[in-house]
């Protein structure tokens, strides 16, 4: 009887060992790189708004669960909002200082889509391995036009104020003269090359190239439609003076979209349309109701900023904008300009940025809550929107005025821009959501304290209230501070580059 008993005991021991090993393997399989535990998880696509734990592995959200999860690092997010990282479609400042304040503002992706850069390949190469957050760009019609007219823009990174000089030509033949059909075709070939290098869309700054005829604009839209990519555009003009009003300018680009079939994104409708912003939004709404793919964005500030020697300040600018020289302010000094000072700077060979106080708080307060408006900063050094746009929306419109719900604000800052980007890259389908399978681009913030601190006097003051920021599964903001020496940002690429 001893031998059967020994065999039974041995079998039981082997079974126990096997069970223990399987349990250990299952436990290891459920070990996450990072767990965000017990936060208020909000997903604007599914409407999830509940206390959950989020398990992250290999840069992806693997699990969203009501129970506790095991991770190599566990962040306790009790009392904090856990949301998709904010996506800024309109960010000029691509330097590291700007990326740091964007991260502190909850932004995980910041793209140069309005006008684009002169050299897409160089832009992508220069940022590879050196970016705190995700990046990408459109192909620039403005740069292609400058090249055709013999005034090429620099394709390299410059550390001139605001990051704007590398993307805008000075007022002159390249901005003001009409192009021949042959020149337009050369522009189109240049844009095709830039899209092949990874451009996500075609970027246009029509107000900065007033010599571009209506036909040139349509021909550039045709190229975008040919590539099945959207056009992001700063429209031709602003104000109420006809011809050249904001209404006419919005009509021009909606018409070009209707004629060509290209998707259209109108940048900063608040500063392009000023006092007629709500009427312009009704035009966008009408176009969409009739099947056109038209979207738009706004930022929550009454002042804009641009280059003082650009074509925007060609003769007639005061009448169009409805402002005087005194409404122009140098960001670095706070100096309000006179006619003499304006003429000096506008005619100078040195590029300077200038703040333009042309809007009212009343208009901005009506534009930001509009359901068709997504949030984008138009950010660059010298303007508080570079550092404070997203926290300002949360503090002013969600917590302060109560004109936007927290979920709607998150939607405007994450899901809506991600859906716009889906027109350019399938990678965007994994962004702007907080779901299993989505990219681990996540912001964790205190809804009760998140606030902007940047001002026109101190435009690079970082926001407060963002406790953690995760970019591609890597923590870049921890306990409210930038984590040093981590650069997880990756390029979002257009279909031209992905097909290589």
PyMOL commands that set and color helices and strands:
alter all, ss='L'
color gray80, all
select helices_A, chain A and resi 2-29+96-104+120-127+141-148+161-163+173-176+181-196+206-208+214-226+246-260+269-289+311-313+317-321+325-327+339-346+361-367+385-400+406-421+426-430+495-498
alter helices_A, ss='H'
color red, helices_A
select strands_A, chain A and resi 32-42+49-57+60-65+71-76+81-84+86-88+107-110+112-117+137-140+202-205+231-234+264-266+294-298+303-307+328-329+353-357+373-375+442-445+466-471+474-478+481-482
alter strands_A, ss='S'
color yellow, strands_A
deselect
rebuild
show_as cartoon
